[in-house]
């Protein structure tokens, strides 16, 4: 997976976070559709963390292979 695809996936995850924030009812955040939106936010954050770890591991692998 190249760097451009990773950046596109990260930007899609950020867009999903922004969309899910609009769905949260801040008066009752743990009821109805709000809990689904919170789960979506957590899932998107997890995807971003995994993609950043993947990018970092590719950089490390590239440096190891150069030596």
BALOBA-1460 file (C-alpha; in Angstrom, 3 decimals):
// residues 67
<rec num="1" residu="x" x="0.000" y="0.000" z="0.000"/>
<rec num="2" residu="x" x="1.562" y="3.264" z="-1.024"/>
<rec num="3" residu="x" x="1.643" y="6.548" z="0.831"/>
<rec num="4" residu="x" x="-1.059" y="8.237" z="-1.265"/>
<rec num="5" residu="x" x="-3.574" y="5.490" z="-0.513"/>
<rec num="6" residu="x" x="-2.772" y="5.747" z="3.192"/>
<rec num="7" residu="x" x="-3.353" y="9.504" z="3.144"/>
<rec num="8" residu="x" x="-6.663" y="9.021" z="1.325"/>
<rec num="9" residu="x" x="-7.797" y="6.449" z="3.889"/>
<rec num="10" residu="x" x="-6.797" y="8.712" z="6.779"/>
<rec num="11" residu="x" x="-8.715" y="11.621" z="5.254"/>
<rec num="12" residu="x" x="-11.788" y="9.392" z="4.806"/>
<rec num="13" residu="x" x="-11.555" y="8.370" z="8.461"/>
<rec num="14" residu="x" x="-11.373" y="12.035" z="9.496"/>
<rec num="15" residu="x" x="-14.428" y="12.759" z="7.340"/>
<rec num="16" residu="x" x="-16.298" y="9.916" z="9.048"/>
<rec num="17" residu="x" x="-15.379" y="11.337" z="12.432"/>
<rec num="18" residu="x" x="-16.710" y="14.743" z="11.416"/>
<rec num="19" residu="x" x="-19.949" y="13.206" z="10.155"/>
<rec num="20" residu="x" x="-20.451" y="11.100" z="13.278"/>
<rec num="21" residu="x" x="-19.908" y="14.094" z="15.543"/>
<rec num="22" residu="x" x="-22.907" y="15.746" z="13.890"/>
<rec num="23" residu="x" x="-25.057" y="12.712" z="14.752"/>
<rec num="24" residu="x" x="-24.353" y="12.801" z="18.488"/>
<rec num="25" residu="x" x="-27.102" y="14.122" z="20.729"/>
<rec num="26" residu="x" x="-25.030" y="15.860" z="23.409"/>
<rec num="27" residu="x" x="-27.924" y="15.926" z="25.881"/>
<rec num="28" residu="x" x="-28.145" y="12.094" z="25.907"/>
<rec num="29" residu="x" x="-24.924" y="10.804" z="24.318"/>
<rec num="30" residu="x" x="-25.422" y="7.197" z="25.423"/>
<rec num="31" residu="x" x="-28.879" y="6.625" z="23.936"/>
<rec num="32" residu="x" x="-30.206" y="5.761" z="20.488"/>
<rec num="33" residu="x" x="-28.218" y="6.810" z="17.427"/>
<rec num="34" residu="x" x="-25.709" y="8.717" z="19.545"/>
<rec num="35" residu="x" x="-24.079" y="5.526" z="20.807"/>
<rec num="36" residu="x" x="-23.729" y="4.289" z="17.222"/>
<rec num="37" residu="x" x="-22.064" y="7.572" z="16.278"/>
<rec num="38" residu="x" x="-19.659" y="7.244" z="19.216"/>
<rec num="39" residu="x" x="-18.777" y="3.707" z="18.126"/>
<rec num="40" residu="x" x="-18.147" y="5.040" z="14.610"/>
<rec num="41" residu="x" x="-15.842" y="7.724" z="15.981"/>
<rec num="42" residu="x" x="-13.857" y="5.196" z="18.001"/>
<rec num="43" residu="x" x="-13.594" y="2.881" z="14.992"/>
<rec num="44" residu="x" x="-12.359" y="5.725" z="12.783"/>
<rec num="45" residu="x" x="-9.784" y="6.758" z="15.373"/>
<rec num="46" residu="x" x="-8.598" y="3.155" z="15.552"/>
<rec num="47" residu="x" x="-8.237" y="3.039" z="11.781"/>
<rec num="48" residu="x" x="-6.171" y="6.237" z="11.828"/>
<rec num="49" residu="x" x="-3.864" y="4.846" z="14.517"/>
<rec num="50" residu="x" x="-3.395" y="1.592" z="12.597"/>
<rec num="51" residu="x" x="-2.594" y="3.437" z="9.377"/>
<rec num="52" residu="x" x="-0.065" y="5.662" z="11.148"/>
<rec num="53" residu="x" x="1.590" y="2.578" z="12.661"/>
<rec num="54" residu="x" x="1.696" y="1.018" z="9.206"/>
<rec num="55" residu="x" x="3.339" y="4.116" z="7.714"/>
<rec num="56" residu="x" x="5.911" y="4.184" z="10.512"/>
<rec num="57" residu="x" x="6.696" y="0.485" z="10.068"/>
<rec num="58" residu="x" x="7.222" y="0.972" z="6.328"/>
<rec num="59" residu="x" x="9.695" y="3.800" z="7.051"/>
<rec num="60" residu="x" x="11.579" y="1.586" z="9.499"/>
<rec num="61" residu="x" x="11.626" y="-1.307" z="7.025"/>
<rec num="62" residu="x" x="12.982" y="0.994" z="4.330"/>
<rec num="63" residu="x" x="15.818" y="2.182" z="6.594"/>
<rec num="64" residu="x" x="16.689" y="-1.378" z="7.627"/>
<rec num="65" residu="x" x="16.809" y="-2.532" z="4.005"/>
<rec num="66" residu="x" x="19.135" y="0.357" z="3.058"/>
<rec num="67" residu="x" x="21.791" y="-0.793" z="5.545"/>
